[in-house]
Amino acid sequence: KARKLQKDGNWKEAFEACEKLALDPGSDPKQVGNDLQQAVQYLQRINRNPESDDLRERVITVHTNNWRLLQVAARSYFQDNHHGFLVAGEFHRGHHRGGGTAVNALELDRARALQLMDQAMRLEFPEEDKHDRAEFNLEFARMFMGYRGYHEAWRLQDLTDLSDLPDY
């Protein structure tokens, strides 16, 4: 239904359909990550990107024991727009009209992604998901290296405390 709405150009309604699926505790554990990913993309499409962080956190709360969802949420943080504005002490991801302080959330988003991947790694992976586990580990390693490149691997000695997220 959401894909049909999206094809028809009804982005807001497509977002609402995906949001509903992503927040449903009874959703298919293998599909809920895709529902979250689509909902975040639809938010970007309707210029409501600042709402994406709240949506991700609400979905994570509902599906906290689903390693696949945690992986997709981590990827979403890691790949999202890292620029935003602090307005009255609140972070608004993306562009903002009038006032506020421009900030960068790159390291905060990377740390949050690593938190989620660490949380997912501690969950039990079914035996039949060996290939998915290998892909998970590779993605975790890419996020760990996160924007450091092979020539800047020395930066990995600057440890990030995952129990306390850095500032913007």
N, C-alpha and C positions, 0 to 999 in steps of 0.2 A: 504494500500500500504506500509506504514512504517513497519507494523508488518511482512509483507512478506519479505521486504528487510532485516529486522533484522533476521528473521528465516534463510535467505540465507547467513547470515554473512556479509551483506553489511551495517555495522554500520554507516559509514559516510553518505551514502545516506539515511538511515533511520533517522538520525539526521536532515538532511536537509529537509526531508518531514515533520517531526514534528515541526521543527522551522518555516517553512512556515505556517503551520496550526495555531501555537500558536501566530504568529504575524499578522494573518489575523483578522481585526476588525469584519468581518462577521462570524467568527467561532461560533459554537454552544456554548453558555455561560456555559452549563453544561459539555461540553467536553474539553474546552480549557485548563482547569487545568491539565487534563490527558495528553494533548499534551505537555504542558510545562514539566511535570514530566518525560515523556518519553524522551524528548529532552535532559534534564539534565542527565539522565541515559546514554543515548547514548554518550554524551560528555565525561562522565567518562570512558566509555568503549573504546573510541578511544584516551584516554589519553590527552584530551583537557579540563580537569576540570577547569583550570584557567578562561575559557571563560564562565563558568556557571553564575557568578554574573552579567556580562553584559547582557547575554540572559534574565535572570530573570527580570532585571530592564527594558529592552526594552519591554518585554511582559506586565509587570505591567503598563507601560506608555500607551500601546494600550488598555488595558482592566481595566483601573483604577476604573470603576464603577461596576465591577463584583466581588461580595463578594466571590463567590466560587473560582475564580482564585486567589484572594488575600490570601485566606486561604491556597491554595496549595502552593503558592509562599512562604508564611510564614513558612509552614511545611518544604519546601525545604531548606530554610536558616537554620532552626532549626536543621535539621537532617544531613546537609552536613558535610563534613570534615572541621574541624575548624582550622586545622594547615596549615601554609603556610609560605611564605617568602616575606619580603620587599626587592625589588630590585629597586634601583634608586627611592625610595619613592612610588613605586607602589606595591600593594599586589597581590601575585600570590598564589592562593589556591592550596594546595597539595604539592607534592614533587617538588624539583627544583634542577637542577644540577649547581654547581659552584656559589659561591658568595651569597650575600644577608644575611639578618638577619632573623633567624627563629622567627616567631611570632605565637600567638594563637588568633583566631578571635571568640572564644566561646561567650564572652559577647557582642561583636559587633553583631554577628549573632542573638543572643537571642533578643537584643534590636531591630534589624531590623524586626525580626519576630513579636515582640510585636507591633511595629509601624504598620505593615501591618494588623494584626488582629484588632487593634484599628480602623484603617481606614475602614476595612470591617464591623466592628460592627456598625459603624455610617451609613452604607447604609441600605436601606429598604429591608427587607426580605419578600417575598410574604407569605400570610397567609397559603398556602398549604405546606410550607416548615418548619413546626413546628419541625418535627423530625430532619431535617438538622440543624436547628437553635440550638437545644439542643446539637447536636454533635459538632457544632461550639463552643458553650460555654464551653463544656468539654475540647476541644482541647486548647482553649484559656487559661483555667485554668492550664492545663499541661505545656504550654509554659511559663506561668507566674511563676510557680514553678521552671521551667527549671533548672535541674541539682542541685537543692538544697536539694532534698530528705526531708522526714518528720522530720529527726533528725537535719536538718539544716534550718528549716523554719525561725529561728531567723534572717537569712541573708536577709529575705525579708524587714527588716526595713532599709536596705541600698538601698535607692530609686534610680531608674534609670530614668534619664531625657530622655523621648522619643523624645523630640524635637532636641536633640543633641546626635548623636551616639558616643559611647566611642571609644577610640583608640584601636589599635590592642594590 
